[in-house]
Amino acid sequence: MDDAVPTEKASGSLAKGEQTRTLILETALRLFQERGYDKTTMRAIASEAGVSVGNAYYYFKSKEHLIQGFYDRIGEAHAAAVQDVLARETDLAARLEGVLLAWLDIAAPYHEFAAQFFKNAADPNSPLSPFSPESEEPREATVELHRQVLAGSKAALVPELRELMPQLMWLHQMGIVLYWVFDRTEDCERTRRLVQRSSPMVARAIDLSRYRLLRPLAREVADILHDFILPAAGMAAERAPATARRKTRRKKD
């Protein structure tokens, strides 16, 4: 019984802390929408949330880290929203299209201020960059979601490409997000059409990669991904140079 009291107090403190963090994040997102990202300060966020500036900085080191909280929130909402299409569809193009359109629906309320914080995300030293160490968790969550898209589809992949394809699909989604940021058509209709046009193309490319004739090209793409793209995103473990891998493959072939 005596041990239960500190545990309950600790649980209460954790719950209160999470409530405060959520309040600060929700206040920030509201102010970003109302005033714009650039014109919203941490002091204004703290004032609107009814907390001290020091408390706001305790939960979020900077305004940019608030956007990391936004990444986490939108990622969680997206993962929940796609469960229906993933349970219903087995065609890879349909699964991919459904997942990307669901992201556009989830992100729609934040479209107005997206271009403002994208200016910071384009800075390679910014924690808002999709390639930054701070973005690793939402990045990995999105890659994992695309892994589910592949796993539940009828697509057949050679083993050596099975782990690479979800990462390439993540890059495809990043391209869609970039287009969406600057899309000013009603309901981002052009971005939605881009998703509908590009999803079958991506699915077809994935399907073709299993054929022996196109396998060397798929391997070259894999080498570029390993040597340039994944290290930039902090997603690659130490690997042998692509040239060494190719020599090993030639010996096996």
Phi and psi restraints in degrees (value plus and minus 20) as a CYANA .aco file:
   2 ASP   PHI     -82.3   -42.3
   2 ASP   PSI     -54.6   -14.6
   3 ASP   PHI     -91.6   -51.6
   3 ASP   PSI     -41.5    -1.5
   4 ALA   PHI     -93.5   -53.5
   4 ALA   PSI     -47.1    -7.1
   5 VAL   PHI     -85.6   -45.6
   5 VAL   PSI     -71.4   -31.4
   6 PRO   PHI     -80.1   -40.1
   6 PRO   PSI     -56.3   -16.3
   7 THR   PHI     -83.4   -43.4
   7 THR   PSI     -64.3   -24.3
   8 GLU   PHI     -84.5   -44.5
   8 GLU   PSI     -59.6   -19.6
   9 LYS   PHI     -84.1   -44.1
   9 LYS   PSI     -62.3   -22.3
  10 ALA   PHI     -82.6   -42.6
  10 ALA   PSI     -62.8   -22.8
  11 SER   PHI     -83.1   -43.1
  11 SER   PSI     -60.7   -20.7
  12 GLY   PHI     -83.8   -43.8
  12 GLY   PSI     -59.4   -19.4
  13 SER   PHI     -85.5   -45.5
  13 SER   PSI     -61.8   -21.8
  14 LEU   PHI     -83.2   -43.2
  14 LEU   PSI     -62.7   -22.7
  15 ALA   PHI     -84.1   -44.1
  15 ALA   PSI     -62.6   -22.6
  16 LYS   PHI     -84.9   -44.9
  16 LYS   PSI     -60.6   -20.6
  17 GLY   PHI     -82.3   -42.3
  17 GLY   PSI     -60.6   -20.6
  18 GLU   PHI     -87.0   -47.0
  18 GLU   PSI     -57.3   -17.3
  19 GLN   PHI     -83.6   -43.6
  19 GLN   PSI     -62.0   -22.0
  20 THR   PHI     -85.0   -45.0
  20 THR   PSI     -63.7   -23.7
  21 ARG   PHI     -81.2   -41.2
  21 ARG   PSI     -63.6   -23.6
  22 THR   PHI     -84.1   -44.1
  22 THR   PSI     -61.2   -21.2
  23 LEU   PHI     -80.8   -40.8
  23 LEU   PSI     -64.5   -24.5
  24 ILE   PHI     -83.8   -43.8
  24 ILE   PSI     -63.8   -23.8
  25 LEU   PHI     -84.3   -44.3
  25 LEU   PSI     -66.7   -26.7
  26 GLU   PHI     -83.7   -43.7
  26 GLU   PSI     -58.4   -18.4
  27 THR   PHI     -83.9   -43.9
  27 THR   PSI     -63.1   -23.1
  28 ALA   PHI     -81.7   -41.7
  28 ALA   PSI     -65.8   -25.8
  29 LEU   PHI     -83.1   -43.1
  29 LEU   PSI     -58.3   -18.3
  30 ARG   PHI     -84.6   -44.6
  30 ARG   PSI     -64.1   -24.1
  31 LEU   PHI     -88.6   -48.6
  31 LEU   PSI     -54.5   -14.5
  32 PHE   PHI     -79.7   -39.7
  32 PHE   PSI     -61.1   -21.1
  33 GLN   PHI     -89.5   -49.5
  33 GLN   PSI     -60.4   -20.4
  34 GLU   PHI     -98.6   -58.6
  34 GLU   PSI     -61.9   -21.9
  35 ARG   PHI    -130.6   -90.6
  35 ARG   PSI     -36.9     3.1
  36 GLY   PHI      77.1   117.1
  36 GLY   PSI     132.1   172.1
  37 TYR   PHI     -84.8   -44.8
  37 TYR   PSI     -67.5   -27.5
  38 ASP   PHI     -85.2   -45.2
  38 ASP   PSI     -51.8   -11.8
  39 LYS   PHI    -109.1   -69.1
  39 LYS   PSI     -22.4    17.6
  40 THR   PHI    -118.5   -78.5
  40 THR   PSI     103.1   143.1
  41 THR   PHI    -123.0   -83.0
  41 THR   PSI     141.4   181.4
  42 MET   PHI     -82.8   -42.8
  42 MET   PSI     -54.2   -14.2
  43 ARG   PHI     -84.0   -44.0
  43 ARG   PSI     -61.0   -21.0
  44 ALA   PHI     -87.0   -47.0
  44 ALA   PSI     -58.8   -18.8
  45 ILE   PHI     -83.3   -43.3
  45 ILE   PSI     -65.7   -25.7
  46 ALA   PHI     -82.3   -42.3
  46 ALA   PSI     -62.9   -22.9
  47 SER   PHI     -81.8   -41.8
  47 SER   PSI     -66.8   -26.8
  48 GLU   PHI     -85.1   -45.1
  48 GLU   PSI     -54.0   -14.0
  49 ALA   PHI    -100.6   -60.6
  49 ALA   PSI     -33.4     6.6
  50 GLY   PHI      56.5    96.5
  50 GLY   PSI       9.9    49.9
  51 VAL   PHI    -145.0  -105.0
  51 VAL   PSI     145.3   185.3
  52 SER   PHI     -93.7   -53.7
  52 SER   PSI     137.8   177.8
  53 VAL   PHI     -81.4   -41.4
  53 VAL   PSI     -59.6   -19.6
  54 GLY   PHI     -81.3   -41.3
  54 GLY   PSI     -57.2   -17.2
  55 ASN   PHI     -86.8   -46.8
  55 ASN   PSI     -59.7   -19.7
  56 ALA   PHI     -82.1   -42.1
  56 ALA   PSI     -62.1   -22.1
  57 TYR   PHI     -92.6   -52.6
  57 TYR   PSI     -41.7    -1.7
  58 TYR   PHI     -85.2   -45.2
  58 TYR   PSI     -60.6   -20.6
  59 TYR   PHI    -107.5   -67.5
  59 TYR   PSI     -49.6    -9.6
  60 PHE   PHI    -157.0  -117.0
  60 PHE   PSI      98.1   138.1
  61 LYS   PHI     -82.9   -42.9
  61 LYS   PSI     -47.1    -7.1
  62 SER   PHI    -179.9  -139.9
  62 SER   PSI     154.0   194.0
  63 LYS   PHI     -82.7   -42.7
  63 LYS   PSI     -54.4   -14.4
  64 GLU   PHI     -83.3   -43.3
  64 GLU   PSI     -56.1   -16.1
  65 HIS   PHI     -90.6   -50.6
  65 HIS   PSI     -42.3    -2.3
  66 LEU   PHI     -84.3   -44.3
  66 LEU   PSI     -56.4   -16.4
  67 ILE   PHI     -87.8   -47.8
  67 ILE   PSI     -50.8   -10.8
  68 GLN   PHI     -81.6   -41.6
  68 GLN   PSI     -58.4   -18.4
  69 GLY   PHI     -82.8   -42.8
  69 GLY   PSI     -56.2   -16.2
  70 PHE   PHI     -84.9   -44.9
  70 PHE   PSI     -63.0   -23.0
  71 TYR   PHI     -77.1   -37.1
  71 TYR   PSI     -65.8   -25.8
  72 ASP   PHI     -81.6   -41.6
  72 ASP   PSI     -65.4   -25.4
  73 ARG   PHI     -85.1   -45.1
  73 ARG   PSI     -65.3   -25.3
  74 ILE   PHI     -88.0   -48.0
  74 ILE   PSI     -52.3   -12.3
  75 GLY   PHI     -86.1   -46.1
  75 GLY   PSI     -62.6   -22.6
  76 GLU   PHI     -85.7   -45.7
  76 GLU   PSI     -62.8   -22.8
  77 ALA   PHI     -85.2   -45.2
  77 ALA   PSI     -57.5   -17.5
  78 HIS   PHI     -85.9   -45.9
  78 HIS   PSI     -65.8   -25.8
  79 ALA   PHI     -79.0   -39.0
  79 ALA   PSI     -57.5   -17.5
  80 ALA   PHI     -92.3   -52.3
  80 ALA   PSI     -57.1   -17.1
  81 ALA   PHI     -91.0   -51.0
  81 ALA   PSI     -44.0    -4.0
  82 VAL   PHI    -111.6   -71.6
  82 VAL   PSI     -23.3    16.7
  83 GLN   PHI     -80.1   -40.1
  83 GLN   PSI     -55.4   -15.4
  84 ASP   PHI     -85.7   -45.7
  84 ASP   PSI     -68.6   -28.6
  85 VAL   PHI     -87.0   -47.0
  85 VAL   PSI     -54.7   -14.7
  86 LEU   PHI     -89.9   -49.9
  86 LEU   PSI     -50.8   -10.8
  87 ALA   PHI     -98.4   -58.4
  87 ALA   PSI     -46.2    -6.2
  88 ARG   PHI    -112.9   -72.9
  88 ARG   PSI     -60.5   -20.5
  89 GLU   PHI    -119.5   -79.5
  89 GLU   PSI     123.4   163.4
  90 THR   PHI    -137.5   -97.5
  90 THR   PSI     -34.9     5.1
  91 ASP   PHI     -92.5   -52.5
  91 ASP   PSI     108.1   148.1
  92 LEU   PHI     -81.5   -41.5
  92 LEU   PSI     -63.6   -23.6
  93 ALA   PHI     -81.8   -41.8
  93 ALA   PSI     -62.0   -22.0
  94 ALA   PHI     -86.9   -46.9
  94 ALA   PSI     -59.3   -19.3
  95 ARG   PHI     -85.0   -45.0
  95 ARG   PSI     -65.5   -25.5
  96 LEU   PHI     -84.8   -44.8
  96 LEU   PSI     -65.0   -25.0
  97 GLU   PHI     -80.6   -40.6
  97 GLU   PSI     -65.1   -25.1
  98 GLY   PHI     -81.7   -41.7
  98 GLY   PSI     -60.4   -20.4
  99 VAL   PHI     -86.5   -46.5
  99 VAL   PSI     -62.9   -22.9
 100 LEU   PHI     -91.4   -51.4
 100 LEU   PSI     -59.3   -19.3
 101 LEU   PHI     -85.8   -45.8
 101 LEU   PSI     -55.6   -15.6
 102 ALA   PHI     -83.5   -43.5
 102 ALA   PSI     -58.2   -18.2
 103 TRP   PHI     -82.8   -42.8
 103 TRP   PSI     -62.0   -22.0
 104 LEU   PHI     -82.1   -42.1
 104 LEU   PSI     -57.8   -17.8
 105 ASP   PHI     -85.4   -45.4
 105 ASP   PSI     -64.1   -24.1
 106 ILE   PHI     -85.7   -45.7
 106 ILE   PSI     -59.6   -19.6
 107 ALA   PHI    -103.8   -63.8
 107 ALA   PSI     -31.8     8.2
 108 ALA   PHI     -71.1   -31.1
 108 ALA   PSI     -63.8   -23.8
 109 PRO   PHI     -83.3   -43.3
 109 PRO   PSI     -37.1     2.9
 110 TYR   PHI    -125.8   -85.8
 110 TYR   PSI     -10.7    29.3
 111 HIS   PHI     -84.8   -44.8
 111 HIS   PSI     -55.4   -15.4
 112 GLU   PHI     -81.7   -41.7
 112 GLU   PSI     -58.0   -18.0
 113 PHE   PHI    -121.3   -81.3
 113 PHE   PSI     -15.6    24.4
 114 ALA   PHI     -82.5   -42.5
 114 ALA   PSI     -60.3   -20.3
 115 ALA   PHI     -84.4   -44.4
 115 ALA   PSI     -50.4   -10.4
 116 GLN   PHI     -88.3   -48.3
 116 GLN   PSI     -66.6   -26.6
 117 PHE   PHI    -101.5   -61.5
 117 PHE   PSI     -32.3     7.7
 118 PHE   PHI     -85.9   -45.9
 118 PHE   PSI     -49.9    -9.9
 119 LYS   PHI     -78.7   -38.7
 119 LYS   PSI     -56.1   -16.1
 120 ASN   PHI     -97.8   -57.8
 120 ASN   PSI     -56.5   -16.5
 121 ALA   PHI     -84.6   -44.6
 121 ALA   PSI     -46.2    -6.2
 122 ALA   PHI     -93.1   -53.1
 122 ALA   PSI     -36.2     3.8
 123 ASP   PHI     -96.7   -56.7
 123 ASP   PSI     100.3   140.3
 124 PRO   PHI     -82.3   -42.3
 124 PRO   PSI     -40.1    -0.1
 125 ASN   PHI    -112.2   -72.2
 125 ASN   PSI     -21.8    18.2
 126 SER   PHI    -103.2   -63.2
 126 SER   PSI     121.0   161.0
 127 PRO   PHI     -86.0   -46.0
 127 PRO   PSI     -32.6     7.4
 128 LEU   PHI     -99.7   -59.7
 128 LEU   PSI     -34.8     5.2
 129 SER   PHI     -80.1   -40.1
 129 SER   PSI     115.0   155.0
 130 PRO   PHI     -84.1   -44.1
 130 PRO   PSI     -33.3     6.7
 131 PHE   PHI    -118.7   -78.7
 131 PHE   PSI     -18.9    21.1
 132 SER   PHI     -97.3   -57.3
 132 SER   PSI     137.3   177.3
 133 PRO   PHI     -79.2   -39.2
 133 PRO   PSI     -54.7   -14.7
 134 GLU   PHI     -85.5   -45.5
 134 GLU   PSI     -45.0    -5.0
 135 SER   PHI    -111.3   -71.3
 135 SER   PSI     -14.9    25.1
 136 GLU   PHI     -78.9   -38.9
 136 GLU   PSI     -64.5   -24.5
 137 GLU   PHI     -83.7   -43.7
 137 GLU   PSI     -71.9   -31.9
 138 PRO   PHI     -84.7   -44.7
 138 PRO   PSI     -52.0   -12.0
 139 ARG   PHI     -83.7   -43.7
 139 ARG   PSI     -68.2   -28.2
 140 GLU   PHI     -84.4   -44.4
 140 GLU   PSI     -54.8   -14.8
 141 ALA   PHI     -84.5   -44.5
 141 ALA   PSI     -59.1   -19.1
 142 THR   PHI     -89.3   -49.3
 142 THR   PSI     -60.7   -20.7
 143 VAL   PHI     -80.6   -40.6
 143 VAL   PSI     -62.5   -22.5
 144 GLU   PHI     -82.5   -42.5
 144 GLU   PSI     -58.0   -18.0
 145 LEU   PHI     -82.7   -42.7
 145 LEU   PSI     -62.0   -22.0
 146 HIS   PHI     -89.5   -49.5
 146 HIS   PSI     -47.7    -7.7
 147 ARG   PHI     -83.0   -43.0
 147 ARG   PSI     -59.2   -19.2
 148 GLN   PHI     -87.1   -47.1
 148 GLN   PSI     -57.9   -17.9
 149 VAL   PHI     -77.4   -37.4
 149 VAL   PSI     -65.2   -25.2
 150 LEU   PHI     -89.0   -49.0
 150 LEU   PSI     -66.0   -26.0
 151 ALA   PHI     -82.0   -42.0
 151 ALA   PSI     -54.5   -14.5
 152 GLY   PHI    -111.0   -71.0
 152 GLY   PSI     -14.8    25.2
 153 SER   PHI    -117.7   -77.7
 153 SER   PSI     153.9   193.9
 154 LYS   PHI    -107.1   -67.1
 154 LYS   PSI     -19.2    20.8
 155 ALA   PHI     -85.5   -45.5
 155 ALA   PSI     118.5   158.5
 156 ALA   PHI    -126.5   -86.5
 156 ALA   PSI     106.6   146.6
 157 LEU   PHI    -142.7  -102.7
 157 LEU   PSI     126.0   166.0
 158 VAL   PHI     -92.7   -52.7
 158 VAL   PSI     126.3   166.3
 159 PRO   PHI     -74.2   -34.2
 159 PRO   PSI     -57.6   -17.6
 160 GLU   PHI     -88.4   -48.4
 160 GLU   PSI     -36.9     3.1
 161 LEU   PHI    -125.3   -85.3
 161 LEU   PSI     -26.1    13.9
 162 ARG   PHI     -81.9   -41.9
 162 ARG   PSI     -57.9   -17.9
 163 GLU   PHI    -102.8   -62.8
 163 GLU   PSI     -42.7    -2.7
 164 LEU   PHI    -100.5   -60.5
 164 LEU   PSI     -54.2   -14.2
 165 MET   PHI     -80.3   -40.3
 165 MET   PSI     -63.1   -23.1
 166 PRO   PHI     -79.8   -39.8
 166 PRO   PSI     -51.8   -11.8
 167 GLN   PHI     -93.1   -53.1
 167 GLN   PSI     -56.8   -16.8
 168 LEU   PHI     -85.9   -45.9
 168 LEU   PSI     -56.8   -16.8
 169 MET   PHI     -86.8   -46.8
 169 MET   PSI     -53.8   -13.8
 170 TRP   PHI     -82.6   -42.6
 170 TRP   PSI     -62.0   -22.0
 171 LEU   PHI     -82.9   -42.9
 171 LEU   PSI     -57.8   -17.8
 172 HIS   PHI     -81.4   -41.4
 172 HIS   PSI     -63.9   -23.9
 173 GLN   PHI     -83.8   -43.8
 173 GLN   PSI     -58.1   -18.1
 174 MET   PHI     -81.9   -41.9
 174 MET   PSI     -56.7   -16.7
 175 GLY   PHI     -84.4   -44.4
 175 GLY   PSI     -60.2   -20.2
 176 ILE   PHI     -84.2   -44.2
 176 ILE   PSI     -63.2   -23.2
 177 VAL   PHI     -82.4   -42.4
 177 VAL   PSI     -62.5   -22.5
 178 LEU   PHI     -80.6   -40.6
 178 LEU   PSI     -63.9   -23.9
 179 TYR   PHI     -83.5   -43.5
 179 TYR   PSI     -61.3   -21.3
 180 TRP   PHI     -81.8   -41.8
 180 TRP   PSI     -59.1   -19.1
 181 VAL   PHI     -76.1   -36.1
 181 VAL   PSI     -58.5   -18.5
 182 PHE   PHI    -122.4   -82.4
 182 PHE   PSI     -14.7    25.3
 183 ASP   PHI     -99.5   -59.5
 183 ASP   PSI     101.7   141.7
 184 ARG   PHI    -133.0   -93.0
 184 ARG   PSI      -5.0    35.0
 185 THR   PHI     -96.6   -56.6
 185 THR   PSI     137.7   177.7
 186 GLU   PHI     -81.3   -41.3
 186 GLU   PSI     110.4   150.4
 187 ASP   PHI      36.6    76.6
 187 ASP   PSI       5.6    45.6
 188 CYS   PHI      29.2    69.2
 188 CYS   PSI      27.6    67.6
 189 GLU   PHI     -82.3   -42.3
 189 GLU   PSI     -55.3   -15.3
 190 ARG   PHI     -87.8   -47.8
 190 ARG   PSI     -57.7   -17.7
 191 THR   PHI     -85.0   -45.0
 191 THR   PSI     -59.4   -19.4
 192 ARG   PHI     -83.9   -43.9
 192 ARG   PSI     -59.5   -19.5
 193 ARG   PHI     -88.5   -48.5
 193 ARG   PSI     -54.8   -14.8
 194 LEU   PHI     -82.1   -42.1
 194 LEU   PSI     -61.8   -21.8
 195 VAL   PHI     -80.8   -40.8
 195 VAL   PSI     -65.1   -25.1
 196 GLN   PHI     -86.9   -46.9
 196 GLN   PSI     -52.1   -12.1
 197 ARG   PHI    -102.4   -62.4
 197 ARG   PSI     -57.7   -17.7
 198 SER   PHI    -104.3   -64.3
 198 SER   PSI     -47.3    -7.3
 199 SER   PHI     -81.2   -41.2
 199 SER   PSI     -67.0   -27.0
 200 PRO   PHI     -82.7   -42.7
 200 PRO   PSI     -54.0   -14.0
 201 MET   PHI     -86.4   -46.4
 201 MET   PSI     -64.1   -24.1
 202 VAL   PHI     -83.5   -43.5
 202 VAL   PSI     -63.1   -23.1
 203 ALA   PHI     -82.9   -42.9
 203 ALA   PSI     -59.3   -19.3
 204 ARG   PHI     -86.5   -46.5
 204 ARG   PSI     -61.7   -21.7
 205 ALA   PHI     -82.9   -42.9
 205 ALA   PSI     -60.1   -20.1
 206 ILE   PHI     -84.1   -44.1
 206 ILE   PSI     -61.6   -21.6
 207 ASP   PHI     -85.7   -45.7
 207 ASP   PSI     -61.0   -21.0
 208 LEU   PHI     -88.7   -48.7
 208 LEU   PSI     -44.9    -4.9
 209 SER   PHI     -84.0   -44.0
 209 SER   PSI     -35.5     4.5
 210 ARG   PHI    -101.8   -61.8
 210 ARG   PSI     -32.8     7.2
 211 TYR   PHI    -100.4   -60.4
 211 TYR   PSI     119.2   159.2
 212 ARG   PHI     -77.8   -37.8
 212 ARG   PSI     -56.9   -16.9
 213 LEU   PHI     -82.2   -42.2
 213 LEU   PSI     -55.7   -15.7
 214 LEU   PHI    -117.6   -77.6
 214 LEU   PSI     -20.8    19.2
 215 ARG   PHI     -83.3   -43.3
 215 ARG   PSI     -59.3   -19.3
 216 PRO   PHI     -78.3   -38.3
 216 PRO   PSI     -58.7   -18.7
 217 LEU   PHI     -85.3   -45.3
 217 LEU   PSI     -60.8   -20.8
 218 ALA   PHI     -82.8   -42.8
 218 ALA   PSI     -57.2   -17.2
 219 ARG   PHI     -87.2   -47.2
 219 ARG   PSI     -58.0   -18.0
 220 GLU   PHI     -83.9   -43.9
 220 GLU   PSI     -61.5   -21.5
 221 VAL   PHI     -81.5   -41.5
 221 VAL   PSI     -60.7   -20.7
 222 ALA   PHI     -83.4   -43.4
 222 ALA   PSI     -60.8   -20.8
 223 ASP   PHI     -84.2   -44.2
 223 ASP   PSI     -62.9   -22.9
 224 ILE   PHI     -83.2   -43.2
 224 ILE   PSI     -61.1   -21.1
 225 LEU   PHI     -81.4   -41.4
 225 LEU   PSI     -66.4   -26.4
 226 HIS   PHI     -86.8   -46.8
 226 HIS   PSI     -60.7   -20.7
 227 ASP   PHI    -105.9   -65.9
 227 ASP   PSI     -43.8    -3.8
 228 PHE   PHI    -143.8  -103.8
 228 PHE   PSI     -71.8   -31.8
 229 ILE   PHI     -95.4   -55.4
 229 ILE   PSI     -71.9   -31.9
 230 LEU   PHI     -85.8   -45.8
 230 LEU   PSI     -61.7   -21.7
 231 PRO   PHI     -80.4   -40.4
 231 PRO   PSI     -56.2   -16.2
 232 ALA   PHI     -83.5   -43.5
 232 ALA   PSI     -53.1   -13.1
 233 ALA   PHI    -109.1   -69.1
 233 ALA   PSI     -20.3    19.7
 234 GLY   PHI      49.0    89.0
 234 GLY   PSI       5.2    45.2
 235 MET   PHI    -125.7   -85.7
 235 MET   PSI     -27.8    12.2
 236 ALA   PHI    -123.1   -83.1
 236 ALA   PSI     116.8   156.8
 237 ALA   PHI     -99.4   -59.4
 237 ALA   PSI     153.2   193.2
 238 GLU   PHI     -85.7   -45.7
 238 GLU   PSI     108.6   148.6
 239 ARG   PHI    -153.2  -113.2
 239 ARG   PSI     139.5   179.5
 240 ALA   PHI     -87.9   -47.9
 240 ALA   PSI     131.3   171.3
 241 PRO   PHI     -76.4   -36.4
 241 PRO   PSI     133.0   173.0
 242 ALA   PHI     -79.3   -39.3
 242 ALA   PSI     -55.4   -15.4
 243 THR   PHI     -82.7   -42.7
 243 THR   PSI     -60.2   -20.2
 244 ALA   PHI     -85.8   -45.8
 244 ALA   PSI     -58.5   -18.5
 245 ARG   PHI     -84.9   -44.9
 245 ARG   PSI     -58.6   -18.6
 246 ARG   PHI     -85.5   -45.5
 246 ARG   PSI     -59.3   -19.3
 247 LYS   PHI     -81.8   -41.8
 247 LYS   PSI     -61.7   -21.7
 248 THR   PHI     -82.7   -42.7
 248 THR   PSI     -61.8   -21.8
 249 ARG   PHI     -84.0   -44.0
 249 ARG   PSI     -60.2   -20.2
 250 ARG   PHI     -82.3   -42.3
 250 ARG   PSI     -59.3   -19.3
 251 LYS   PHI     -83.1   -43.1
 251 LYS   PSI     -61.1   -21.1
 252 LYS   PHI     -87.8   -47.8
 252 LYS   PSI     -58.8   -18.8
